[in-house]
Amino acid sequence: MDPGRIQYQLGRRRPELSEVEPSGRGFGRLWTAVVASNLGDGLVLVAFPLLAASLTRNPVAVAGLSVSAGLPWLVFGPISGAIVDRFDRRRLMWVFDLARATVVGSLAIFITVGGESLQLLYVVVFLIATGETVVDTAAQAVVPALVPSDDLDRANGRLFSTQTVAHRFIGPPFGGFFFGIAATLPVAADAASFAIAAAVIASLSGRFRPDPNATIAPSGLWVSTFEGLRWLWQNRPIRAFATGAAVLNIGIVAGESILVLLAQDELGLSGAGFGALIAASAVGYTIGAAVTSRLVSRADRLTVVVASVVLISVASAAIGLASHWSVAAAGLGAIGMAGGLWDVIAVSYRQSAVPDRLLGRIMAAYRFVAYGAYPVGALLGGLSARLAGNRAPFFLGAVVVITMIPYLIAALRSVELNPAKVSS
């Protein structure tokens, strides 16, 4: 074993078999709930920007939706990880999904009675994302309890690819179509999807709380939170993945935050066309996530990670140059494919390298860094579009993304990224 990697070969205590359902049924229910909620989110992924664009053409104001979606990861992200490591993860998921169903359902009623408010839309997006900080962190922390470590690549690939199909392929075109009929339709459907997800997760039997003997119970919530942040920062490969994801998100979100304006004003697309454009990224992501396990069996994982960064940069520039929707769709598909490769490799490594008692906190700390970059990317995208046009954010994103390659190579070159070997 390489001495330089010894500090990263960290084991974790897995729940006893009696504490969870058989992995097939348990993972299947988790998968069903995640797909249900992501299908609803896919509807409003198009509906919310279209609603915002109908109220204002200011790119900074439209980008405010992405700012609202990213702020909860800065405000509550690390705390949510400490919560996930202290309570039953299954219960947290269904309780917060039920709360999100209530919030989105209330917005649907407001729209039905003729209400229009960009500020209210910001608040709803913020609350949805706040629930996401807990639900998504808990979901990722539950996966290692349902599948063996040598099957994490395949399980994560299946989970990511199918939820992306629901979120960015099936949902968006229907969201644009439904929005054309009535703005309230995709919003009401999203509320129903959260309720369905809550019901499915609630039916998952078993105990999904970390071993109480392994948890530092007497410490306060903030102490536990900072323990997770400190652990992430001291672990070089996980810190590298988190930092890399943050920079990638700044570059990608800079363009995505005003994509609705590019689609309508530069490419002449309708609401349904905008939904189809977003769906292109899902096709790419699905392919990337699905082929990762086979690709990394033939190629070095670091090589795949670096290649995905290059692909995102080139594709972002291509979208900025696009004069036809097909070029933009191809660029979004390439970004999606690269994102699928990155996510499966990064998440599988974290799930294997982090002790179970810290898993929720590390997942949340990682997202605090990675998703906390959303507001930065959105603001840069909105401001650059305001100053230099709707194509400028994509060129800016291409430059930002490519700067990460030297850092990633230096940080990950001597690290074993194969989850089966990390947990051995």
Salt bridges, closest charged atoms under 4 A:
ASP2 OD2 - ARG5 NH1 3.52
GLU19 OE2 - ARG13 NH2 3.26
GLU19 OE1 - ARG207 NH1 3.50
GLU21 OE2 - ARG25 NH1 3.89
GLU21 OE2 - ARG29 NH1 3.88
ASP85 OD1 - ARG89 NH2 2.77
ASP85 OD2 - ARG361 NE 2.85
ASP88 OD1 - ARG90 NE 3.96
ASP97 OD1 - ARG100 NH2 2.69
ASP136 OD2 - ARG367 NH1 3.25
ASP151 OD1 - ARG154 NE 2.91
ASP153 OD2 - ARG301 NH2 2.61
ASP211 OD2 - ARG13 NE 3.70
GLU227 OE2 - ARG357 NH1 3.05
GLU227 OE1 - ARG361 NH1 2.81
GLU256 OE2 - ARG168 NH2 3.13
ASP265 OD1 - ARG57 NH2 2.66
ASP356 OD1 - ARG89 NH1 3.71
